Amino acid sequence: MKTFRHGLPSGVEVALAGGGADPDALSAAERARATAFGSADRRLRFALGREALRRLAAGRLGCAPPDVPLVVGPDGAPRLDLSRLDLPHDGVPPAPPAFVSIAHAGRGGAAVGAAALADRPVGVDVEAVAPRHPALWRRMLRDDELGALDALGGPTDEAQTLLWSMKEAVLKGQRTGLRAGARSVRLTLDRPAPAAASGAARAWAEASGPWRLRYGRVGGLWLVVAWAEGGAAPPA
């Protein structure tokens, strides 16, 4: 598992897991859930995402990966239930991280799982650069975002995949997913360049306000993490 902290604020961490998954890092309920998936790729992606988050959180919470109190929230997204955490009685531990996000992509040996752990609302997304409909940008971009598309070199597969992933990271961070619609998030890139392998951006989401983002290429994937600016929680 590879962790990423460069360019991220204190309190925000990201991990990427690939290769074979370790079932011993999962909870018994997650192992049972994984076996119910009909596709081997889907089982692997699920396990890699959960393993990445559990290993990342275990280091911060001081427990074994299977003991991380990870549950599924009412919105269907993962969350930490800190009421289940067995905190030590001798002294007050540092405030644990309260926000998590999981993403996965790829097939077979190229499958990966990504996880984000933070002390503020956070979303992570990972997308394989692949052929996209040439007019995908028309469905996801607002008129005031077309400059970002031009700055990235126009509606190439590379640019459209990145912009889609950036929007999805914000929507996952506010825990609405695509139910809120891609155009409910307005992106502004910081010093964009068509051939850049990494960069930063800002976003404004109608449901949750300002966000910051970092993005980078990892092999044939775009990895994006978004965190709420100022740490403000999105509306429930």
C-alpha positions, 0 to 999 in steps of 0.5 A: 500500500502506498500513502500520499501526503504531499500537497495535502493539509495536515489531517488529510491522508490518502492511500492506494492499494493494488495487487492481491487483497489481504482478506485478514485486513477486512472484517468478517462482515466485509469478507462475507459481503465480498463473496456475494459479488458475482464478479471476481473484479468487483470482489477484488476492487471492494476488498482493495478499497476496504483494505486501504482504508482499514490499514490507513485508519488502523495506524491513526486509531491504534488498532488492528485493521479488522478492528477499525470501526467502519460501518455503512452510513444511511447514505450507503457510504462508509463512515467511522463509528467512533462510539465503537472505538475502545479508547484507553482510560489512562489519559486523553488520546488525540482527536481521531479522524472522523471522515473517510472515503473509498474509491476503486477502479481497474480490472484483474492485476490492474485493479486498485483501491483508494482511501482517504482519511481526514479530520474534515469532510473528504472525498477520494476518486480514482479513474482509469484514463479510457475512451470517453464519449467526445461530448461527455463534457457537455453533460458535466461542465457548466458554462463557466467551467469551459475555460478549464477544459480548454486549459487541459487541452480540450475534450481529450480522454485525459482531460474529460476523465480528470474533470469527471474524477474531480467532480466525483471526489467533491460529490463523494465528500459531501456524501451525495454522490452523483445524486446532486448532479455533476453541474452542482460543482463548479471547478477552477484549476490552479495553473492548469497545463495540458501535459501536467501529471499533477496539480491543484484546484478549487471547487464550489458545491451548491450543497456544501460550499468551498472545497480544495483538490489535489490530483495526480497521475498514478500509472494509467489512473487519475487519483483525486482527493477533495477536502472541505475548505475550512473544515466545515461539514456539509449539510446533513 
